[in-house]
């Protein structure tokens, strides 16, 4: 699978970076981190901001408010956030299997960049 980004994906990456560097968003993320429950933490405020940018529905067709990304394009985006830790390769394999088979796979953890 090719993990190189095209121009559309590079623009989306820039949008993500700007979003994460925004002071208000950083405050919200810090508050969530302070709660200590990373698996259940949720912010409706951040969710709304992400939805307004079309990020919740990246793979939805454009005519329905999404961005029209393919499953392969979606996979490229989250893989940018992972470290080179070998345990992440297992997560890639599980995700590829889910994409190829269309079947839900067991949850897994990844090591992400800060």
ABEGO torsion letter per residue (X at the ends): XBABBBAAAAAAAAAAAAAAABAAAAAAAAAAAAAGBAAABBBAAAAAAAAAAGAAAAABBAAAGBAGBBAAAAAAAAAAABBABAAAAAAAAAAAAAAAAGBBBBBBBBBBBX
